[in-house]
Amino acid sequence: MICIIAKKMRKTGKRIKSGLIEKKNTILVWGKRVKILNQNINTDKLEILKKVRGAGINTPKIYERFEDIDKFPVVGRNRKHFGGKDFVLIKSPDEYVKRDYYLEYIPKIGEYRIHYCLGHYYPCKKVKKHPKANPIIRNHRNGWKFVSYEGKYKNMLIEFAKKVIDVVKYDFGAIDCIMDKKHKLYFLEINSAPGLDNKRLDWYLEILRKEV
């Protein structure tokens, strides 16, 4: 537990803290006004997907049961995942793999990540680190990386990210999306703790220092 205690209540606050020391993932504010960012985090990727889709934003079609899939291939994912370790491409009904949910597989011409922090947006594009990068599972481990993006779809990506943020109400995070052959964007997920290189980390820190 983390306790934030007003000076005049320090004695009482310490007793409260010692009595609740075993409580994890909890912040207790005792007699002091504080600002807490990203209170609306939801680590259930399926719930976020359904919420965004329900708001009229494009997502791949969602299947919560394997037997309901009406078109292959699909991508299998778990509700809580990190780094694409749960990602599996299923090409036919005979290739059953247990996952928490399944998404329509959409052939893409681009994959993007839009960093967001307190009203500021930073679009990035996923590119190959080397020629033998895995064309299906596009993560750092399989030869891909994000680079800053200043191309013709920059404003389109920012507007798309704004719609997502209006729904999820995060203070910061990274919105992942893909673009199909018709230049239509599809939301995949939002990461509340994205991996960052020095350039992106400095961007977040600069904004947080100014805005918080």
ABEGO torsion letter per residue (X at the ends): XBBBBBAAAAAAAAAAAAAAAABBGBBBBBGBBBBBBGAABBABAAAAAAAAAAAGBBBBBBBABAAABABOBBBBBBABBBGGAABBBBABAAABBBBABBBBBBBBABBBBBBBBGGBBBBBBBBBABAABBAABBBAAAGBBBBBBABAAAAAAAAAAAAAAAAAGBABEBBBBBBBAAGBBBBABBBABBBBBAAAAAAAAAAAAAAX
